[in-house]
Amino acid sequence: MHTAVRAANRLTARWASEVRAGTVFSAAGVWPLLALLADGAAGAAREELEEALGLPAGQAGAAAREFLATLTGIDGLSSALGLWTARFVELREEWTARLPVGAHGVLTGDAAADEGALDAWAAERTGGAIGRVRVEPVPDTALVVASALVLGADWEVPFEGHFGSWLGRHDRAGLVREVPGLDGVAVARTGAGAVTRVVVRGVTGVDVHLLLGTERMGPGEVLGAGTRLLSGALDAVPGSRLPEGEAGPGLFVFKRRTHTPEPPSLSLFTVEFTLRAEHDLLASRGLFGLTTAARDTPGASPFPGVSRTPLVLDRARQTMTATFGAEGFRAAAATFAAVYRGRSPEEPPYETTRAMACFDRPFGFLTVHRDSGLVLAAGWVSDPTPFARDEGGHVADVPVE
């Protein structure tokens, strides 16, 4: 795992520790901006950014380039970095040399026009998923730096849809699938409790790790376990080595007699979800190392390495949306029939092992690039997608996400 990837994942873990409710966020979208700011910072601002970055500011410029190159190499991911400066700001050449070619634009000083240009950039770079960034520039805004990430990942094994259970209710848009083998699931033990992880593999090498903890565990504890599993700081027992019975939160392992030889398999029951969130990074400025950077002290400039013009951070926000669904699945109607296999007159001669994981209460997720281990997005699911109904209360067409 590259230094920049480890550092960005560390920021994911720090951010996850503050999660208290349903949300989605991307430290991968924030980290390169912090690195570029650290590269031009001085004094206390530089030290605070170093702590948030997880590496020395002297390495931040090179690490940002390495990180952006990693993003470029991820199939299914589009990324962009943008910089806009007012005409009265002269940037230092050594700092701008670290930026991608073509990233630099101009702020006109017309707040409405500049806000429209930034929103248009976000919409273009995200395919319309993010139409407004709420930067809200004012006439004296000197510099805006931004990043955009757009990710699409199809599952190796698609899901089928059904009425899903959620906290005892059966009105959610559920997903179910069965895959051969047991090692797509694992259980980790932490001081706060056990966590079940199921890896949903994508065809382009981007996977989603679903994380279900015990009922008493909070979002930060569950997501923290997921990031520690990625870094190797926490070990997990793979499904093939788990005991029979209740092997972990929401996970049951059992033997089953069959008439023909069948490999072990894992059944996953989960729910569709769409999450949208907007984060004011300065509301948690200590987390992102931005305390001094946002402090306007007369005669002091937190970023002398960026420009001779005194610069103070005024706003920092992230807007994000994420959807988990069944690729290519569309339900025009839903019909339920409970079908049970009749008992055979003779005991079947074969035996296999089945694992069944049920994510039917709040859980966390990490979207992970398989080769690098980089966490591209993380979140907590507390309100999954309802099953669509028409005005008469009947099941309506469910669009493919």
Phi, psi and omega in degrees: 000127182295157181303315182294322179294315178301318182293318179295321178293328176295321177294323175303314181296319179297316180294317180301329182295342180262358182289133179234346184209181182302129182193173172216143181207162180225102173294334178296335177276339182265322190303314181295329177292317177299322180296317179294322177294318179299326181298332180251010184268166178216163174063219183296325179299320179295316181295318180294320178293324176301317181296317179292323181287326184084019175203161181298143180298332178296339178262357190294319181299311179295322180294323178297318178296318178298319182294314179298325176294323177298317179298319181298329183274003182267117178297137178085358180247130171248134180225156179208149175236134180230146178223131176232135179229151174287159184293339181274001181256125175252114182279150176285133185299323182295333178279314181293340179295341180274355183271152176297151178297136177082009183275349191265126175236183186238138171268131185275338187095347173274107188302316182294317180294319181293320177297319177297321180293319179293318178297320179295322177298315180297316181297318180293317184285340181250012179064028179087356181295323176245110183261347180212134182255349176057037174288325176053063179295152177242169184305331181264013174295125185265327188205139173229131175237139187214156173228154177222139177229132175230124185235134172229129182220121175269145180286146171296320177237113183288164177265162167251153183263152177197173172291124183262149176268137179213111181053040177088351178265157181236048183235019180260159175278099185272161177227142179216145174201162177231134179232148178290152180087161183246351189274008169284350177239148178208160180233129177247147178250125177240172178296334181271344182146179181274153178227128175265129178243128172242127180263119176262109189277139176258155185289338182261009179092012173250122184246159172244124178264113176271134188231118179240120178260183174291162185297335182274353181277142179271169181304317181297322180291321181289312179294325177298321176297321179297317179290326177290327174296320179296319184281348183088003179283347180226135180264154177227151177267121181291159184304326182292345181248007181278148179285163175290158180098205180282097189273343181186176178305123179068013187236129178233135178241132183209158175270151180215134177280140181226156180278339178230157179299128178228138178288160172302152183213161180237123173258132180240124174248120179215197185225154170288148173209148171232125181241137173229136182210153175229129186241130171266104186293333180284346174290340175233051189298330177294323179300320185261008178070033188246015183297303180288326180300332181260009182259120181272098180252121181306132178083357181239143177232120180294340187232062179292339179281351178268315183201155172290336176291128178301129182234132178230133181291129184251321180217149174207119186220157170226133174245133185212150174223147178211141180229134176244117181213192179259113183299123179078003182270133176220130180248115175276330177203163178233126177237129182254133172222122178275109183246123178246143177287127178293150181290133180284144177301328179241148179295128178304145186279349186246160179225140175224170180248134177239143172239139181231117180251128182239111176261081187243024173207172187311135182214166180254167175211151172233132174262118194235131170284118191300315186288315184270338185080008181288130174277115181273329179205154178214156180188177181229126183260114179238348182215082183291172184293128175290154173291130185291137178228151177274185185296335179273002179089006179270158179297126181260174177298136179255115183290151176285130179272000000 
